[in-house]
Amino acid sequence: MAQESSKFTDNPNVEHRRAPRRLGVLTSGGDAPGMNAAIRAVVRTSYLRNIDVIGIRRGYNGLIHGDLFKMGPNDVNGIITKGGTMLYTARSPEFQTRQGIERAADTCNFHGLDALVVIGGDGSFRGAMELTDVLAEMGSTLSVVGIPGSIDNDIACTNYTIGFDSAANTCIQAIDKLQDTMQSHERCSVVEVMGHKTGHLAVYVGIAVGATVILAPEKEFDFEQQVLENLRSAKILGREHSIVIVAEGVGKTQEIAERIHKELGMDTRVTILGHVQRGGSPTARDRVMASRMGEHAVELLCAGRKNRLVVTQDGAVVDIDIAEGTAMTKSLQPEMYRTARVLSLS
């Protein structure tokens, strides 16, 4: 069951008897704008609670190989405006093995870590649970709190993930520029956006840019009816250029563009936005949400809570059991997909 942040005291001078002595913080998986804001919030809130913070570079790789350093308020000055993550991030095949997890556990024990804040996605959170299990076998305890960071917004237990808004705005700005040149040449622009195996970003961006066609991997589609017929209808209504948004999990974007050209004779151009979507200064929404989530994570630990995920529900920052949260699955929001279909003339 989700717990609201109002249960915590607003007085930073109150001593929390159950607070951790030394807290580790890491970022794992794909980077997302706003991760730095979350790190900053964790460090500054911990400083007020007299908790030592140890930064772990390069995610679980850093925990395995001992790439750690002590952090204080001065270390996070100015990072709220920057994209990426000051702690770096990496995927760790070694951590997926029992031996790798045991090495990470040894590092936790050696450095006296009794709490860990993990900023990342579902895989990162599952890794944290496996780490706590191994430490328990060793006779040690580690309180873990996860903060969802992903431009894909594909973490089921939360309405919002850090980085989604920034990535969406980066896509929108790029596509708005594309529309200017597509209109000049009366072309059809086929744009691939990220999202791994989900279409949340594609649908959100597609609505925002007025796309004629939006393709998401969660929804099967009839190419004739939902692609070609939509483009025909748009042409009949006087639209001289069209935007087709394709989530990366749908298939080969180049082949989609070639089929449109072959069937309709349209002059098509493919744009794959790629990793530019991960970069850039985070939006106000990402900075604020990441800051609130980072503070909440530390307050959870000070209240003696462990194995929690910090999530958003209806705009409120709350928390949920980490095992319960990672077991959930997320589908496209029906109302968002309906809006996309209606406004694209389908």
C-alpha positions in Angstrom: 0.0 0.0 0.0 1.3 3.5 -0.9 2.3 5.8 1.9 2.2 9.6 1.7 5.0 11.9 2.5 2.9 13.8 5.1 3.9 11.2 7.7 7.4 12.7 7.9 8.4 15.6 10.1 9.2 19.0 8.5 11.9 19.8 11.2 15.3 18.8 9.8 16.8 19.1 13.3 14.8 16.2 14.7 17.0 13.2 15.3 15.8 10.0 13.7 16.8 7.1 15.8 16.3 4.7 12.9 18.1 6.8 10.3 21.0 5.1 8.5 24.5 6.1 9.4 26.0 5.8 5.9 24.0 5.8 2.7 25.1 4.9 -0.8 23.5 6.4 -3.9 23.9 5.2 -7.5 22.3 5.6 -10.9 21.8 2.6 -13.1 20.6 1.7 -16.5 19.8 4.4 -19.1 20.5 8.0 -18.1 17.6 10.4 -17.9 17.5 14.2 -17.4 16.7 15.0 -13.8 18.8 12.2 -12.3 21.2 14.9 -11.1 18.4 16.7 -9.3 17.5 13.5 -7.5 21.1 12.9 -6.5 21.3 16.5 -5.2 18.1 16.0 -3.1 19.5 12.8 -1.6 22.8 14.4 -0.7 21.3 17.6 0.8 18.5 15.9 2.7 21.0 13.4 4.1 23.3 16.2 5.2 20.5 17.8 7.2 19.8 14.4 8.8 23.5 13.9 9.7 23.8 10.9 7.4 27.1 10.2 5.5 26.5 9.9 1.8 28.7 7.7 -0.4 28.5 8.3 -4.2 28.8 5.1 -6.2 30.1 5.7 -9.8 28.9 3.7 -12.8 26.0 1.9 -11.1 26.4 -1.6 -9.9 29.8 -1.8 -11.7 31.1 0.8 -9.3 29.7 -1.2 -6.3 31.4 -4.3 -7.5 34.8 -2.6 -8.1 34.7 -0.2 -5.2 34.4 3.1 -7.2 33.0 5.1 -4.3 33.6 8.6 -2.9 32.2 10.6 0.0 29.7 13.3 -1.0 28.7 16.5 0.6 26.6 19.6 -0.4 29.4 21.2 -2.3 29.7 18.2 -4.6 26.1 18.7 -5.9 26.2 22.5 -6.4 25.0 23.5 -9.8 24.1 20.0 -11.0 20.3 20.5 -11.0 20.6 22.2 -14.4 22.6 19.5 -16.1 21.4 16.4 -18.0 22.8 13.0 -17.6 24.2 11.8 -14.2 27.2 13.1 -12.4 27.6 9.5 -11.0 27.8 8.0 -14.5 25.8 4.9 -15.3 26.5 1.6 -16.9 24.9 -1.8 -17.4 26.6 -4.5 -15.5 26.6 -8.0 -16.8 28.8 -9.0 -13.9 26.1 -8.0 -11.4 23.8 -10.4 -13.1 25.9 -13.3 -11.7 25.9 -14.6 -8.1 29.7 -13.9 -7.9 29.1 -10.3 -9.0 26.4 -9.7 -6.4 28.6 -11.2 -3.7 31.4 -8.8 -4.6 29.0 -5.9 -4.4 27.8 -7.1 -1.1 31.4 -7.3 0.2 31.8 -3.6 -0.9 28.7 -2.6 1.1 30.1 -4.3 4.2 33.6 -3.0 3.8 32.4 0.6 3.5 29.7 0.2 6.2 26.7 1.0 4.0 23.5 0.4 5.8 21.2 2.0 3.2 21.2 2.4 -0.6 19.2 4.7 -2.9 19.0 3.4 -6.4 17.9 5.7 -9.3 17.0 3.8 -12.4 14.4 1.3 -13.8 12.8 -2.0 -13.0 16.0 -4.0 -13.7 18.0 -1.8 -11.3 15.4 -2.3 -8.6 15.4 -6.1 -9.0 19.1 -6.0 -8.7 18.8 -4.1 -5.4 16.5 -6.8 -4.1 18.9 -9.5 -5.0 21.7 -7.6 -3.3 19.7 -7.3 0.0 19.0 -11.1 -0.2 22.7 -11.9 -0.5 23.6 -9.5 2.3 20.9 -11.1 4.5 22.6 -14.5 3.9 25.8 -12.9 5.1 24.2 -11.6 8.3 24.0 -8.0 7.1 21.1 -5.7 6.5 20.7 -3.0 3.9 17.7 -0.7 3.6 17.0 0.0 -0.1 14.8 2.7 -1.7 14.4 3.1 -5.4 13.6 6.2 -7.4 12.2 5.7 -11.0 14.3 7.3 -13.7 13.5 6.5 -17.3 12.7 8.6 -20.3 10.4 5.8 -21.4 7.9 6.2 -18.5 7.5 2.5 -18.6 7.7 1.7 -14.8 4.3 0.3 -14.0 4.0 1.3 -10.3 4.4 5.1 -11.0 2.5 7.5 -13.1 5.7 9.4 -13.9 9.4 8.7 -14.2 12.2 11.2 -14.0 13.3 12.2 -17.5 10.1 11.6 -19.5 9.1 15.3 -19.7 12.5 16.4 -20.8 12.8 13.7 -23.5 9.3 14.5 -24.7 10.1 18.2 -25.0 13.4 17.4 -26.9 11.4 15.3 -29.4 8.7 18.0 -29.8 11.3 20.7 -30.5 13.1 18.6 -33.1 9.9 17.5 -34.8 8.6 21.1 -34.9 11.7 22.0 -36.8 11.2 19.0 -39.1 7.7 20.1 -39.9 9.0 23.4 -41.3 11.2 21.7 -43.9 8.7 18.9 -44.6 6.0 21.5 -45.4 8.3 23.3 -47.7 8.9 20.2 -49.8 5.5 18.6 -49.3 7.1 15.5 -47.8 6.1 12.8 -45.3 8.4 12.7 -42.3 8.7 9.3 -40.5 10.3 9.9 -37.1 11.5 7.2 -34.7 11.5 8.0 -31.0 12.9 5.9 -28.2 10.8 3.9 -25.7 12.4 0.5 -25.8 9.4 -1.9 -26.0 6.8 0.7 -25.0 5.0 3.5 -26.8 4.3 6.0 -24.0 6.8 8.5 -25.4 5.6 8.0 -29.0 1.9 8.6 -28.1 2.6 11.6 -25.9 4.9 13.2 -28.5 2.6 12.3 -31.4 -0.4 14.1 -29.8 1.8 17.1 -29.0 3.1 17.5 -32.6 -0.2 16.7 -34.4 1.0 13.5 -36.0 -1.1 11.9 -38.7 0.0 8.4 -37.7 1.4 7.1 -34.3 2.6 3.5 -34.1 3.2 1.9 -30.7 4.4 -1.6 -30.0 1.6 -2.4 -27.6 -1.0 -1.9 -30.3 -1.3 -4.1 -33.3 -2.2 -2.1 -36.4 -3.5 -2.7 -39.9 -0.9 -0.9 -42.2 -3.5 -0.3 -44.9 -6.2 1.2 -42.6 -4.1 2.9 -39.9 -1.2 4.2 -41.9 -2.0 4.4 -45.6 -5.6 5.4 -45.2 -4.8 8.0 -42.6 -2.2 9.6 -44.9 -4.7 9.5 -47.8 -7.4 11.2 -45.7 -4.9 13.9 -44.6 -4.0 14.5 -48.2 -7.7 14.8 -49.3 -8.3 17.3 -46.5 -5.5 19.5 -47.9 -2.6 18.5 -45.7 0.5 18.9 -47.8 2.9 17.2 -45.4 2.5 14.5 -42.7 4.3 13.3 -39.6 4.4 9.6 -38.8 5.7 8.8 -35.3 7.2 5.3 -34.8 8.2 3.9 -31.4 11.5 2.1 -31.7 9.9 -1.2 -30.6 7.5 -1.3 -33.5 9.9 -2.4 -36.2 12.3 -1.1 -38.9 11.4 2.6 -39.4 13.1 2.7 -42.8 11.0 -0.1 -44.1 7.8 1.7 -43.0 8.9 4.8 -44.9 9.7 2.8 -48.0 6.3 1.1 -48.0 4.6 4.5 -47.7 6.6 5.7 -50.7 5.8 2.6 -52.7 2.1 2.5 -51.9 1.3 6.2 -52.0 4.1 7.7 -54.0 4.9 10.2 -51.2 8.3 11.6 -50.9 9.4 10.3 -47.5 12.3 11.1 -45.2 13.3 9.1 -42.1 14.6 10.8 -38.9 15.8 8.7 -36.0 16.1 11.0 -33.0 18.2 8.5 -31.1 20.2 9.4 -27.9 19.7 13.1 -28.3 16.4 12.4 -26.5 18.4 11.5 -23.3 20.4 14.7 -23.3 19.9 18.4 -22.5 19.0 20.4 -19.5 16.0 18.9 -17.6 12.7 20.7 -17.7 11.2 22.3 -14.6 8.8 19.4 -14.1 11.7 16.9 -14.1 13.8 19.0 -11.7 10.9 19.4 -9.2 9.7 15.8 -9.4 13.2 14.4 -9.0 13.9 16.8 -6.1 10.7 15.7 -4.3 11.5 12.0 -4.9 15.0 12.3 -3.7 14.0 14.0 -0.5 11.2 11.4 0.1 13.7 8.6 -0.4 15.9 9.8 2.5 12.9 10.5 4.7 11.7 7.0 4.2 15.0 5.7 5.4 15.0 8.0 8.4 11.6 6.6 9.3 13.0 3.1 9.3 11.3 2.1 6.1 13.1 -0.2 3.7 12.6 -2.0 0.4 10.4 0.8 -1.0 9.9 2.5 -4.3 9.2 6.3 -4.4 6.4 6.8 -7.0 3.9 9.4 -8.0 0.1 8.8 -7.9 -2.2 11.5 -9.0 0.5 14.1 -8.6 1.4 13.1 -5.0 4.8 11.6 -4.1 4.2 8.3 -2.2 5.9 5.0 -1.8 5.2 1.3 -2.5 6.8 -2.0 -1.6 9.6 -2.7 -4.0 8.6 -6.3 -4.7 5.0 -5.3 -5.3 6.1 -2.4 -7.6 8.4 -4.4 -9.8 5.8 -7.2 -10.3 3.4 -4.8 -12.0 3.0 -4.3 -15.7 2.1 -1.1 -17.5 0.0 -0.7 -20.6 -0.7 2.4 -22.7 -3.2 4.8 -21.1 -6.5 4.1 -23.0 -7.5 7.8 -23.0 -4.2 8.9 -24.4 -4.3 6.3 -27.2 -8.0 7.2 -27.9 -7.1 10.9 -28.2 -4.2 10.0 -30.6 -6.4 7.9 -32.8 -9.3 10.5 -32.9 -7.0 13.5 -33.7 -5.1 11.5 -36.4 -8.3 11.1 -38.4 -8.5 7.3 -37.9 
